[in-house]
Amino acid sequence: MSDTKYTPGPLLTACESFDTVLWNDSSDLEELQTSISYGGVGATCNPVIAYTTIAKHPEIWTDRIRKIAEDHPTWSESQIGWQAVMDMSVEAAKLLEPTFDKTHGHDGRLSVQTDPRLHRDARALADQAELFHNLTKNIIVKIPATKTGIEAIEMATERGVSVNVTVSFSVPQAVQAAAAIQRGLEKREAAGHDTSQMSPVVTIMVGRLDDWLKHVVKRDKIFLDPSALEWAGVAAVKRAYKIFNERGYRARVLVAAFRNVLQWSEFQGGDLVVSPPFSWQKLINDSDYEPIEKMSIDVDEHYLTQLRRIPDFNRAYEPDGMTLEEFETFGPTVRTLRQFLNADNDLDMLIRDILIPAQ
């Protein structure tokens, strides 16, 4: 449990008694500095965020990318782009070091995502995770919750990497990932290593689950109360959170990919991380919302009854709703992996346009 609580001040922050913490869903330095002023104690990066940040700030990154290319004349566009991502991550991590030191590694971390093009190779994912881990002391590394990713998560954790599980949308994914982290921690401790400053988290991308179920309802012509579709991700997080506590998993739940304010307000009071995009943080901070404890309140049975009419909700909500092999073919996983892979391609093209501008 963190010894850092929210402090009174901006409305985005919660009651001092809450263990809920805020991480910024971006490594953009300007946004992160503002998020810290709201009470933020962590941040994240992924291929989409990295590409967006570099494209948004050409006045900063164009010359830097040219310099990386000049220093490494044989590097591919991908290698140059990923070096820029690593440089961006180290700089953002620096802003969070005071929190990292104050909380002994529990918070104050910057998430760096492994290359999605490695998603079929567990050892390659674990090797890159270790590389990112060694960039600076307060890095946490994202690895996807696929069958291959679960293997890499255990492997990287055993090597001392604090992992942030990503591409995760369901209770079975979260539970399997937390169990893999637990095994990795136990193996590391059995080998005589200290794990006290390791602080893994398991993400559930709540909005992406909601997006998928809305697609399924429309595709399959399922008639139900449409308001229930705003509660699916919330329900999955609350169920996973209870299981983590019951089983004593070290990893915390992290909530990301916001689509509505429930995905902020319903988790206040839990010992977990909420990681909204910066625009959501500003919206909440500029409002008159006052946080109250809601994590212990179950989702209304009416909404659950409605949601249970969707087969893919049951797969996402039940702890054994999917096998490891099914994680990679689950609709939100396919969509998200493809988006991250496309962002890799976009970053390559951006590097190409800088180094070989069109005539």
N, C-alpha and C positions, 0 to 999 in steps of 0.2 A: 504494500500500500504506500502511495506517495506521501512524503512529508511536506509537499507543496500543495496548498489549497488555493482556490480562487480568492482574490481579495476584493473588497468592495471597490466600486468605481464604475467603469463603463457597464452599461446594461447587459452587454454580452456575457460578462462574467457572472458566475453563480454564487450562491451562498457560501460563506467561508467553511461551513461544515461539510460541503460536498467534496468527494474525491474525484469527480468528473473533471477532466482536463481538456483543453482546447489545443489542437494542432492545426496549423494552416495548410490547406490543400494546395500549396504552391511553394516553389522555392524562389520566386521573384523577390528580390531583396527589398524593394519598396513595399510590396504587399506584406512581406514577412515582418518588417519593422512595425507596420501598423498593427498587424495581428498580435505582436508581442505587447503593444500598448493596450490591446483589448484583454490581455491575460494569456495569450498564446504561449505554449511551452514546447512546441515541436513543429515540424513541417515535413512536407513530402514532395517527392518529384517522381514523374514517370515520363515515358517517351512523349506523350501528348503535351504535358506541362513543359518539358524541356524545349520541344520544338516551338511552342507558343511563346515562351519567354525569349528565346533567341530571335524569333521573327519580330517580336514586339519591340525589341531594343537593338535595332541594327547599328545605332550610333555607338553602342558598347561592344557588340559581338562581331561585327564585320572585321575590324582590324585585329581583334584577338584570334579569330579563326584563321585569318591570313598568317598570323604569327605562328600559330600551331603548325600550319602546313609548311611554313618556311623552316621551322625547327625540325620537322620530320618529313623530309622530301619524298620518302617512299611510302608514306601512309596512305591508306584508302580514304575515301570520303567518310565511310562509316567510322574508321578509327579516329579521324579528326573530330567528327561530330561527338563521339562518345568522350573524347578528351575534354571537349567544351562542356559536356554534361557534368563530368567529374569536377572540373574547375568551378562551375556554377554551384555544385553541391558543397564543395569545401568552403566557399565563401559564405553560403547561406548557413552552414553548420557553425561558422564562427560566431554568428549572432546569438546562437543558442547555447554556447559554451557556459555562460554564467549559470543558467538553469541546470545544465548537465552536472556541473560541479556541486551546486547546492543540493540537488536531489540524489547525488551519488549514482548518476546514470539512469535513474528511473524515468526522467523526462529530459528535455533539452536535446533531442535527437533530430537529425535530418534524414529522411528516408530517401534512399537511392534505389531505383528499380533495376534489376538485372535485365539484360538484353532479351526481349521477347523472342528473338530469333534463335535463342538457345533452349527454347521450351521443351525440346524433345530429349535433352541431354542433361541428366541429373548432375553428373560430375562437373560438366561445364558450368552449370548454374552455381553449384557450390564453390567452384574455383573463382568465378567472377564475384560472388558474394564475399569471399574472403579478401579479394583484391579491394573491393569497395570498403569493406570493414577497416582495412589498414590505411585508408586515405587520411583519416583524422579520428580522434578518439570518440566522437559522438555521432557516428554514422550508424543507422539501422538500415538493413537491406531487404528490399522487397523481392519475394519469390512467389510464383503463382501456386494456387491450390489446385493443381492437377495431380494425377497419379505420379508423374515424373517429378513435379514440383514438391510433393510431399516427401519423396525420397531425398531430394536436395535440401529441403528444410531441416530434416533430421541431421543430415551430413554437415551442413553449414553450422548448425547450432552446436554440434559436437566439437567443431573447430573453434568455437568461441564467438561466432557471429550472432549478434542480436538481430532477429529476423522480424520483418513486418510482412505477414502473409497477405498477398494480393490476388487479384482475379478470383475473388471469393464472394459468394452471394447467398450461401445457404448454411443451415445448421450442420449437415453432415460434413461439408467442407471445413467449416470452422472447427468442429470437434476433432476430425482427423488431423488437421494441422496442429491444433493445440497438443494432441497426444504425441505427434512427431517431435514437437519442440520439447515436450516433457522427457521423451526418451533421449533426445540429444543432450539435454541438461544433465540427466542422470549419468549418462556415459562420460560426460566431461568431468563431472564431480568424482565419479569412480576412478578416473585417471589422475585424480589429485589436483585438479584445476579449480580455481575460485570462479563461481558464477554469480557472485552477489551483485555485480554491476551490470549484468546482462538483463535486458528489459524487453522481451519479445512482445509483439502485439499480433493479433489476428484480425484482419479487416473483414467486415461484411459490407459490401457495396450495395447499400439498401435501395437506392434509387434505381440501380440497374436491374435488381430483381423486380421492382415495381414495373419498370419499363417493359420487361419481358412478359410479365403476367398480363399486362394490358394488351400487348400484342397477341398473346395466346387467346385471351377472351374474345378479341375481335376476330381473329382467324378462325376460331372454332365455334363462334356464335354462341358463347355461353352467357346466359341471362342471369345477372346477379346485381345486387346493390353496388353501383359504381364507387360509392364512397369507401367500400371495403378495400378497393385496390390501392388506396393510400396507406393501408396499414400492414401490408404483407412484409415489407422490409423491417418495420418496427417489431412485428411479431417474431420474425426470425432472430433478430438481435436479442430480444428479451429471453427467448428460449435458450439460445446459445449461452448467454450470460449466466443463466441459472445452472446450466450443465457445467460450465467452467468452475463455478463456485462449489457445486456438489462434488466434483471430481478433484478439486484442489489443483487445477492447472495453473502454472505460473504465468502464462501469457494473459494479457488483458485483451478484451474486445476493443476494436477500433471501428467506428462508424464513418463511412465515407459515401460519396456520390449522392448528395442531397437533392431531393426533388420537392420537398414540402417542409413546413416548419415543425411538423410532428417529429421529423428525423433529427431535430435538435431538442425540442421540449420534452419528448417522451423519455429521454435518456438521462435527464438531469438527476443527480443523486447517486448514480452508479459509479463504481470504481472502474471507469472505462474512459476511452479517448473518443471525443467527437472531432471530426476533421472536415469541416465544411469548406467549400470554395470561398475565396475571399469575398466575393460579391454577397454570399449568404451571411457572412460575418457582419458585413457593413449593414445589411438590411436589418438584422437582429439588433445590432448595436444602436442603430438610429431609431428603433422602435421604443414603445413603452412597456415591452415585455419584461416581466419580473420572474426569474426562474424559481420554480418550486420542485420539490422532490416528486418524480413520477416513475422512476425506474422500477419501483416495487409494485406498481399498479399493472395488473395484467391487461392485455388487449381485450376489449369487449367481446364476449362470446358470439354476439351477432356477427361481427366482422369475421371471426374465425370460421363460423359456420358457412358464411358466404364464400370465403376463400377456399375452404376445403372442397368446393365444387370444381376447383381447378386442379387437375392432376399434377401439374408442375409445382403448384404451391405445396402440395403434400410431399413431393420429392425434396423441396427446399426446407420444409418445416420439421419433418421427422428426422431424428438423429441418424436413423438407418435408411433414410429415404433414397439414398443413392449409394452405389458402390464406388470405390476408387476409380474404377475404369469408366464410370459414367460421368465423372466430374468434367472431363475434357469435352464431352459432347453436349453438356447442358447448355441450353440456349444462351444465357448471359455470358458463359465462358467463351463460347465461339465468337459472339459479337465483340467481346472486350479484347480477346487475343487478336482478332483481326484489326481492331482499331489501333492497338498498340503496335502491331506489325506495320500498319499503314503509316503510323507516325514515324517509325524508323525510316521508311522510304521517304517521307516528306523531309526529314532531317537530312538525309543523304542529298536530296535535290536542292535543299537550301545551301548546303556546303558547296555543291557543284556550281550553283548560280553565283556564289561569292568568288570561287576560285577560277571559274571559267565563265565569265559573264557573257550573256548572249549579245551578239553584234547586230 
